[in-house]
Amino acid sequence: MEIVALVLLVIAAIFVARSIKVVPQQHAWVVERLGKYHGTLTPGLNFLVPFVDRLAYQHTLKEIPLDVPSQVCITKDNTQLTVDGILYFQVTDPMRASYGSSNYIVAITQLAQTTLRSVIGRMELDRTFEERAIINTSVVEALDEAALNWGVKVLRYEIKDLTPPPAILHSMQAQITAEREKRALIAASEGRRQEQINIATGEREASIARSEGEKQAEINKALGEAAAITAVADATADAIRKIAASIEMPGGQQAVQLKVAEKAVDAYAQLAQKNNTMIVPGNMSEVAGLIGTAMALMKGAAPKP
């Protein structure tokens, strides 16, 4: 009896173990009943019919990163390019993932490689480096359309590395170096041009300033000379007026005669100093006549009261 009870206990434990299933969160288990798809167990406690139902497939519903092996692609300009990428996908339909493909991971990997070769084959080498986003989007669109039958959603594809052949890489490096040298030369020439512009502008402004200074100096000089001439004329006129007024005063005529006589004697003295021959008037009356003539002129020039 004890053996029978022990056997029954073992059978009951087996039944319980095969009938009760606890599914973890973000997982889905596919159940087959008598070899046919029966249902999908959701996270939590689930019950099966022992020896009738069985767990056929177990899937995780988390986002899965898939490393796509590197491969050699040919660009539109017939250049070999080694491409390495990573694919992110998620199981959205456990039933399709179980029966839509014998191995959806291999199918996704192969399709990603062929799609990538097709996309890169339509681009030139330079564009492949500039338009990674377009390549990634094209691969995702092609994979997502095909993966619907596999119960898989392709979320994104990212290119990890694009490696051209060493010769092409060396040429690209030389091109980059030449481009940088070109930009440096252009910057230097722009600097020299700006320097020449600044120098010319400075010289022009200095020349204008000098000419303005010279102009102002000439104006000031002319104004000064005009003022001096005016002052001399005013002083001469004032002196003449004073002389005329003095002549009309008592004793003025005699003073003028004396002054004229002195000027005449000085003139003869100057002639004697400047010539080796002494010049003496033959008739002293000539001196008196000279004085008389001067006095007559002075009287004619004097203002009448």
Sequence and secondary structure as in RCSB ss.txt:
>XXXX:A:sequence
MEIVALVLLVIAAIFVARSIKVVPQQHAWVVERLGKYHGTLTPGLNFLVPFVDRLAYQHTLKEIPLDVPSQVCIT
KDNTQLTVDGILYFQVTDPMRASYGSSNYIVAITQLAQTTLRSVIGRMELDRTFEERAIINTSVVEALDEAALNW
GVKVLRYEIKDLTPPPAILHSMQAQITAEREKRALIAASEGRRQEQINIATGEREASIARSEGEKQAEINKALGE
AAAITAVADATADAIRKIAASIEMPGGQQAVQLKVAEKAVDAYAQLAQKNNTMIVPGNMSEVAGLIGTAMALMKG
AAPKP
>XXXX:A:secstr
 HHHHHHHHHHHHHHHHHHEEEE TTEEEEEEETTEEEEEE SEEEE  TTTEEEEEEEE S EEEEEEEEEEE 
TTS EEEEEEEEEEEE  HHHHHHS S HHHHHHHHHHHHHHHHHHTS HHHHHH HHHHHHHHHHHHHHHHGGG
TEEEEEEEEEEEE  HHHHHHHHHHHHHHHHHHHHHHHHHHHHHHHHHHHHHHHHHHHHHHHHHHHHHHHHHHHH
HHHHHHHHHHHHHHHHHHHHHHTSTTHHHHHHHHHHHHHHHHHHHHHHHSSS    S THHHHHHHHHHHHHHHH
HS   
